[in-house]
């Protein structure tokens, strides 16, 4: 549902020639003001770049800020970068929050308003904990979304009908876009610039701001945070043992013995408690240890593979690349502290 898409270079133009595209930024309670102001500057810069590249007319991005009215009943515009002109509201963005995710009660004044605009063709976007406000609308049922990896367990508990993929930094589902970490507002902003003003303007905006264009993945940065609050003490005992031993011995017989359970019972309870098979869980523990060694040591990659439990370096590289999204060598070049 890409209403009003404009290609500044190629001439794709579904809107009136001189009518700006309005992108609204929603200042819900706890919204990170740095992200709101950063997005405002990013879109303003992109608009200037786009205008300078056109010989006739322009379709700049118009930025507005929305906040609950004094009665706390509905959001109203409190800032408009072009208050005297006409514009079509095309996107509403829910910025990140550095505090706790918004509660259902605090989200209530926004949900009907967001759903109403979505029903009129407005794209909804969220960054980090902004996904919780988006989730309260009920629009994420059956959708694949992302949020900050620290919030995954809480998000899944509150919105079990959404499909969470926290490995992705940004997921563009057309009429709904979700971005992961708190600084992923840059990725969301550039994605919208690409959508409305075209890839050339997007790349130029990214170049001037010295930020990476879209293409990063959240899993480059996320740390494996095992689920430990499930209440199954037998499984928790095994988790603690695996952590203490760096998952060196992952034989099913050993794990079941640590849990004091029959093997089939242990497997069933482990997956129910952690959301992973024992194999997946141990791979993530081992890769987490390998990431630390790649960052803070000069050991050869084959030696690191051996240290974290892989006798076959090729198998280690394959598992590492699948989980992290980078090869061990790429990861070391990007994140090494040496």
Buried (B, 14 or more C-beta within 10 A) or exposed (E): EEBBBBBBBEEEEEBEEEBBBBBBBBBBBBBBEBBBEBBBEBBBBBBBBBBEBEEEEBBBBBBBBBBBEEEEEEBEEEBBBBEEEEBBBBBBBBBBBEEEBBBEEBBEBBBEBBBEBBEEBBBBBBBBBBBBBBBBBEBBEEBBBBBBBBBBBBBBEBBEEBBBBBBBBBBBBEBBBBBBBBBBBBBBBBBBBBBBBBBBBBBBBBEEBEBEBBEBBBBBBBEBEBBBEBEBEBBBEBBEBBBEBBBEBBEBEEBBEBBEBEEEEBBEBBBEBBBBEBEEBBBBBBBBBBBEBBBEBEBEBBEBBBBBBBEEBEEBBEBBBEBBBBBBEBBBEEBEEE
